[in-house]
Amino acid sequence: MQGMKQWLSSNAPYSSPIKQASPSGMLAGSPGLTDLIATLRSAERGLLVVAELTSPEDVMAALNISKALGWPVVADALSGVLLLLMCCMPAYC
């Protein structure tokens, strides 16, 4: 709960969006990706919340991130995650 205590004592928002067009559009070494990797590596555990995604590549990127981190996914109906899993990747289910 240390992270929560730090947030409560600050004026910062609890979360902030990563300024990047899409997960599949991140290039190795880009500032957005570097910040994302550092944040994810510092977490002991997590939950990946996936909102609307517009391309199959972005859906796959989200699933690959979830699998690599061992984090569960909460998928919005517009994310395309459930459709991809049910139709093409039953091993993930």
Secondary structure, 3 states (H helix, E strand, C coil): CHHHHHHHCCCCCCCCCCCCCCHHHCCCCCHHHHHHHHHHHHCCCCCEEECCCCCHHHHHHHHHHHHHHCCCEEECHHHCHHHHHHHHCHHHC
